[in-house]
Amino acid sequence: MERQIDLQAVSDGRLYGPNDMVKTDTRDCEGCSSCCHGMGSSIILDPLDVHRLTKAAACSFEQLLEQYLELGVVDGLILPNLKMQAESEGCAFLNEQGRCSIHAVRPGICRLFPLGRLYENRSFRYFLQVHECSCRNRSKIKVKKWIGEQDYARYEAFVIDWHYFLKDLQALLEEEGDETVRKQAAMLILNRFYMTAYNGGESFFDQFGNRLAGLKAELGMTE
């Protein structure tokens, strides 16, 4: 999901790469969970997020939907997002102490915060959202370390591939203008990338790449 924003109004005016230092270190948030409340349906999950959650919980995607996730329409496609609890408007994964119960496998958007991504030229750079995090005494940390991905290069490539696949597909579906084709594409994405488990014996990134290439060919999305 892309937002149309005034970058100068929401950021410090700089763009960051993975090896840059940025003021995002909140020292384990010191008991704060403000960013885990009132997010509505905005925490959209990518296939890696769901793979990690199902693996950690030893359950299926469908089982996660029973309590922790929900499906929503994002730019004409059906994608999962974190569910907020009705009474507290807090993330369904918060424990009784208001702490994240899935921190080790938290979704990419949570891992990123308070950074955002600016996508351009089939790639992206990071920007610091200066008004979003309630912690005002953050320390500097390298972007790559803050995100905490063991294989950052493959993770970055995955983020780019997934983002531009969805963007290109949305453009193709708008050009087609066929609602039946749109629904079929939406169900193919759910089945191929979320509902079908990834083989534990192979790299997620390799399996994702194979599925992506196959679906692009199936949908007639040429490079």
DANORQUI-V988622 format. One record per residue. RES is the residue in one small letter. PSI is psi in degrees with one decimal (999 if undefined). Layout:
res: <RES,RES>
psi: <PSI,PSI>
//
This chain:
res: <m,e,r,q,i,d,l,q,a,v,s,d,g,r,l,y,g,p,n,d,m,v,k,t,d,t,r,d,c,e,g,c,s,s,c,c,h,g,m,g,s,s,i,i,l,d,p,l,d,v,h,r,l,t,k,a,a,a,c,s,f,e,q,l,l,e,q,y,l,e,l,g,v,v,d,g,l,i,l,p,n,l,k,m,q,a,e,s,e,g,c,a,f,l,n,e,q,g,r,c,s,i,h,a,v,r,p,g,i,c,r,l,f,p,l,g,r,l,y,e,n,r,s,f,r,y,f,l,q,v,h,e,c,s,c,r,n,r,s,k,i,k,v,k,k,w,i,g,e,q,d,y,a,r,y,e,a,f,v,i,d,w,h,y,f,l,k,d,l,q,a,l,l,e,e,e,g,d,e,t,v,r,k,q,a,a,m,l,i,l,n,r,f,y,m,t,a,y,n,g,g,e,s,f,f,d,q,f,g,n,r,l,a,g,l,k,a,e,l,g,m,t,e>
psi: <121.3,141.7,142.1,110.1,161.3,103.6,-36.6,-30.4,-27.2,-9.9,-179.2,8.0,2.5,156.3,141.2,147.8,175.2,-23.6,5.6,153.5,137.7,148.7,83.1,-11.9,111.9,9.4,56.1,23.7,-7.6,44.0,-1.6,141.6,29.9,-39.2,-5.2,8.7,149.1,28.0,-3.9,-128.7,23.5,-13.7,82.6,135.6,136.5,173.9,-34.3,-40.6,-50.1,-39.2,-46.7,-40.7,-44.1,-36.0,-45.0,-37.8,-4.3,49.9,175.9,166.2,-41.7,-35.5,-36.9,-34.9,-22.3,-26.0,-35.9,-23.9,166.1,161.9,139.5,163.5,121.5,109.0,40.7,-4.9,155.4,115.5,151.9,151.9,161.5,140.4,138.1,140.5,138.7,-46.1,-49.1,-14.5,23.2,157.6,140.1,-14.9,1.5,138.7,-174.3,-25.4,4.5,20.9,154.6,123.0,-4.6,29.0,-38.6,-26.2,27.9,149.5,160.8,-38.8,-40.4,-41.2,-34.0,-40.3,136.9,21.7,157.4,171.9,135.2,111.7,130.0,148.2,42.0,29.8,-165.0,160.3,166.6,151.8,153.9,120.7,108.7,-14.7,-3.5,-39.5,131.5,-11.9,120.1,-5.6,54.0,151.8,162.5,142.3,151.2,135.9,-48.7,-38.7,-38.8,-42.6,-34.0,31.7,129.5,-43.8,81.9,-39.7,-44.0,-34.7,-45.6,-43.0,-39.7,-46.4,-44.6,-46.8,-44.6,-45.3,-48.6,-23.7,-48.7,-41.6,-44.3,-38.5,-41.9,-41.8,-41.3,-42.9,-36.3,-37.5,-39.7,-45.0,19.3,114.1,-34.1,-42.9,-39.2,-44.9,-39.5,-41.9,-40.7,-42.1,-35.2,-41.8,-45.7,-47.6,-44.2,-39.4,-21.1,-47.7,-30.0,117.2,152.3,139.6,124.2,-16.4,-8.6,157.9,136.0,-44.4,-37.5,-44.5,-42.3,-45.0,-40.9,-42.8,-40.3,-46.1,-40.9,-43.0,-37.2,-43.3,-40.1,-36.3,-0.8,31.3,93.5,152.2,999>
//
